[in-house]
């Protein structure tokens, strides 16, 4: 089983990101379970979402304490206590202009990063980062095919919003920088 923890702020689409990814994994024949945890339900408040994927049915419904992957939609959250319990050789995907070098000591095997705020503003008109970061997730982890993510979008968006989010996913996939074992890929 792979466990993914998504850290965002209210209004960035972290909960929707978990659901879209779950739908995409199910399209590939994998079992998936996605659910959020809210502190206070207001725009800008920290929100944590969880996603489990496995080849077998998922019965576990607890929070994820030892993730295989962190997907961070709000760059300021990397300075909060979000790294506790990480499994060895975990994956980090973060919305940031430049990868903060001090994070290399956290033990990540792979890191993906990009300026998803810029892409959100350019494509949607607001810094909603979820779909762009889903694209970065697909590229960084290589756990899911881009086509599966794009197919899952139509379950959540229609019309011009679907078109804009499709462009965000593609840009996230193609523009994310990936660092693997201290080497840029």
ZIJORA-V214444 format. One record per residue. RES is the residue in three letters. SS is DSSP state (H for helix, E for strand, C for the rest). OMEGA is omega in whole degrees, 0 to 359 (NA if undefined). Layout:
res=RES ss=SS omega=OMEGA
res=RES ss=SS omega=OMEGA
This chain:
res=UNK ss=C omega=173
res=UNK ss=E omega=181
res=UNK ss=E omega=184
res=UNK ss=E omega=176
res=UNK ss=E omega=182
res=UNK ss=E omega=179
res=UNK ss=E omega=181
res=UNK ss=E omega=173
res=UNK ss=E omega=179
res=UNK ss=C omega=180
res=UNK ss=C omega=180
res=UNK ss=C omega=177
res=UNK ss=C omega=180
res=UNK ss=H omega=179
res=UNK ss=H omega=178
res=UNK ss=H omega=178
res=UNK ss=H omega=180
res=UNK ss=H omega=181
res=UNK ss=H omega=179
res=UNK ss=H omega=179
res=UNK ss=H omega=178
res=UNK ss=H omega=179
res=UNK ss=H omega=180
res=UNK ss=H omega=178
res=UNK ss=H omega=178
res=UNK ss=H omega=177
res=UNK ss=H omega=179
res=UNK ss=C omega=177
res=UNK ss=C omega=179
res=UNK ss=C omega=173
res=UNK ss=E omega=181
res=UNK ss=E omega=175
res=UNK ss=E omega=180
res=UNK ss=E omega=178
res=UNK ss=E omega=181
res=UNK ss=E omega=169
res=UNK ss=E omega=180
res=UNK ss=E omega=170
res=UNK ss=C omega=172
res=UNK ss=C omega=184
res=UNK ss=C omega=175
res=UNK ss=C omega=179
res=UNK ss=C omega=178
res=UNK ss=C omega=179
res=UNK ss=C omega=178
res=UNK ss=E omega=178
res=UNK ss=E omega=175
res=UNK ss=E omega=177
res=UNK ss=E omega=185
res=UNK ss=E omega=179
res=UNK ss=E omega=174
res=UNK ss=E omega=176
res=UNK ss=E omega=182
res=UNK ss=E omega=176
res=UNK ss=C omega=181
res=UNK ss=C omega=177
res=UNK ss=C omega=183
res=UNK ss=C omega=180
res=UNK ss=C omega=182
res=UNK ss=C omega=182
res=UNK ss=C omega=180
res=UNK ss=C omega=174
res=UNK ss=C omega=179
res=UNK ss=C omega=182
res=UNK ss=C omega=182
res=UNK ss=C omega=185
res=UNK ss=C omega=170
res=UNK ss=C omega=185
res=UNK ss=E omega=171
res=UNK ss=E omega=174
res=UNK ss=E omega=188
res=UNK ss=E omega=182
res=UNK ss=C omega=180
res=UNK ss=C omega=187
res=UNK ss=H omega=181
res=UNK ss=H omega=181
res=UNK ss=H omega=178
res=UNK ss=H omega=178
res=UNK ss=H omega=174
res=UNK ss=C omega=182
res=UNK ss=C omega=181
res=UNK ss=C omega=186
res=UNK ss=C omega=182
res=UNK ss=C omega=174
res=UNK ss=C omega=181
res=UNK ss=C omega=174
res=UNK ss=C omega=175
res=UNK ss=C omega=179
res=UNK ss=C omega=180
res=UNK ss=E omega=182
res=UNK ss=E omega=176
res=UNK ss=E omega=171
res=UNK ss=E omega=187
res=UNK ss=E omega=176
res=UNK ss=E omega=179
res=UNK ss=C omega=180
res=UNK ss=C omega=179
res=UNK ss=C omega=179
res=UNK ss=C omega=178
res=UNK ss=C omega=184
res=UNK ss=H omega=182
res=UNK ss=H omega=179
res=UNK ss=H omega=180
res=UNK ss=H omega=180
res=UNK ss=H omega=181
res=UNK ss=H omega=175
res=UNK ss=C omega=178
res=UNK ss=E omega=175
res=UNK ss=E omega=180
res=UNK ss=E omega=176
res=UNK ss=E omega=173
res=UNK ss=E omega=179
res=UNK ss=E omega=176
res=UNK ss=E omega=178
res=UNK ss=C omega=182
res=UNK ss=H omega=176
res=UNK ss=H omega=180
res=UNK ss=H omega=181
res=UNK ss=H omega=179
res=UNK ss=H omega=179
res=UNK ss=H omega=182
res=UNK ss=H omega=185
res=UNK ss=H omega=186
res=UNK ss=C omega=182
res=UNK ss=C omega=179
res=UNK ss=C omega=183
res=UNK ss=C omega=172
res=UNK ss=C omega=194
res=UNK ss=C omega=191
res=UNK ss=H omega=185
res=UNK ss=H omega=176
res=UNK ss=H omega=181
res=UNK ss=H omega=174
res=UNK ss=H omega=176
res=UNK ss=H omega=177
res=UNK ss=H omega=177
res=UNK ss=H omega=181
res=UNK ss=H omega=180
res=UNK ss=H omega=186
res=UNK ss=H omega=185
res=UNK ss=H omega=188
res=UNK ss=C omega=178
res=UNK ss=C omega=185
res=UNK ss=C omega=179
res=UNK ss=C omega=178
res=UNK ss=H omega=181
res=UNK ss=H omega=178
res=UNK ss=H omega=178
res=UNK ss=H omega=181
res=UNK ss=H omega=178
res=UNK ss=H omega=181
res=UNK ss=H omega=181
res=UNK ss=H omega=184
res=UNK ss=C omega=175
res=UNK ss=C omega=187
res=UNK ss=C omega=183
res=UNK ss=C omega=175
res=UNK ss=C omega=173
res=UNK ss=H omega=184
res=UNK ss=H omega=178
res=UNK ss=H omega=175
res=UNK ss=H omega=180
res=UNK ss=H omega=181
res=UNK ss=H omega=180
res=UNK ss=H omega=174
res=UNK ss=H omega=177
res=UNK ss=H omega=179
res=UNK ss=H omega=179
res=UNK ss=H omega=181
res=UNK ss=H omega=179
res=UNK ss=H omega=177
res=UNK ss=H omega=181
res=UNK ss=H omega=186
res=UNK ss=H omega=184
res=UNK ss=H omega=180
res=UNK ss=C omega=173
res=UNK ss=E omega=182
res=UNK ss=E omega=176
res=UNK ss=E omega=181
res=UNK ss=E omega=179
res=UNK ss=C omega=177
res=UNK ss=C omega=181
res=UNK ss=E omega=177
res=UNK ss=E omega=180
res=UNK ss=C omega=NA
